[in-house]
Amino acid sequence: MPTDSKRLRGPEVSHSPSLFRSPPAAVPASRCRRADGRRPDQVDVRPVFIRTGLVSQAKGSAYMEAGNTKLMSCVFGPRETEHKDETDMKCGRLTTDMRFAPFSCPERGSWIQGLQDRDHSLMLHESLQPAVCLRRYPRAQIEVSVMVLENSGSVLAHAVTCASLALADAGIEMYDLVLGCSMLQNGRSYVVDPLYTEERGCSSVGEENQGGLTVAFLPSLNQVSGLQSDGELTADTLTAGVRTCIEGCYKLYPVIQQALARAVRGVAPPASEG
């Protein structure tokens, strides 16, 4: 067989270059950082940006950013309910709808349309209904819609908070605001307010206590109005996760209060002198 003079022949036996690479130095857990700079195993939520009253066609509206997660919520009503029954005669009806914009997620699929939309809408309804004084609106219907403009993680928790702000901006009587917080558990480590990449790549084979948790919380009443758990979590891990999410809601509460106070000062008439 003729020799290929244009090609250099390698050695008969070769070894992977990784064998000659020195092992990486161990990094203390306290110095480990997440993709956005936050530390794991700490109740560290992303900074939020909030504005209310941006949609003039709606009775109330709110826009919220948490990191790169962006949502818009609108409230319509109270208006006369279309389906009348004995329940509608005594108290009002709350309807919720949560959808993802086609450009909101890095990849298209069932996350944008289908069962996920219905599951998120149901969780949103269960979280908001205990906080709304529906008995003050007999024979009426209050419609809440949430549109996810960009999904960068923890979208359901922030949707609950954004919808609650829209209800408050609409002047709907409520027992308390509703705040949401999410966390991911992966073995012994957990992250609060997870990113989209963390939600997609948190699972590892053979690890116990894997799953996610979303809590809707009424801070003034100190009550949990909604809870959604995914994955396999032990009872102790689930209890600790709920406490962690509640702590995250309390960290978010002062920011929500300031945003509502700023909105009220912007629309309130000036005080009369004298």
Secondary structure, 3 states (H helix, E strand, C coil): CCCCCCCCCCCCCCCCHHHHCCCCCCCCHHHCCCCCCCCCCCCCCCCEEEEECCCCCCCEEEEEEECCEEEEEEEEEEEECCCCCHHHHHCCEEEEEEEECCCCCCCCCCCCCCHHHHHHHHHHHHHHHHHECHHHCCCEEEEEEEEEEECCCCHHHHHHHHHHHHHHHCCCCECCCCEEEEEEEECCEEEECCCHHHHHCCCCCCCCCEEEEEEEEECCCCEEEEEEEEEECCHHHHHHHHHHHHHHHHHHHHHHHHHHHHHHHHHCCCCCCC
